Structure formats: structure tokens, C-alpha cells
Amino acid sequence: MAHSIQRKSNEYREQLIDQLISHRIYKKNGKHLFQLTLEELEQEYERVLSTQMRCS
């Protein structure tokens, strides 16, 4: 079961990275996306979404 949770977490992480790349975000604070924690990726993605909503 732990393996399944870790796999889902990795899949979610990859989805967040793919979404950020689709918005032309490749780094944050000099770090590549794959170097960020899951929490940092989520925060960046939420920032992108909120910026997008304000511009719409």
C-alpha cells in the first residue's frame, strides 16, 4: 500500500510539473521544478491559477 501511495504522489508531482511547464514556468528561485518539494509545486501552481483568474 505504501508503494501505491508513493506512486500516486509521484504521478501528482509530475502532473503539477507538466502544468507549470505548460505555463512556461521552468524554475522558481533559481531551482528547477524537479528540485522543488511537493508543497512548493502546489503553491506555485495555485499562484499561476490565481494570476490567470485575475487576468480573465
Sequence and secondary structure as in RCSB ss.txt:
>XXXX:A:sequence
MAHSIQRKSNEYREQLIDQLISHRIYKKNGKHLFQLTLEELEQEYERVLSTQMRCS
>XXXX:A:secstr
 HHHHHHHHHHHHHHHHHHHHHTT  EETTEEGGGS HHHHHHHHHHHHHHHHHH 
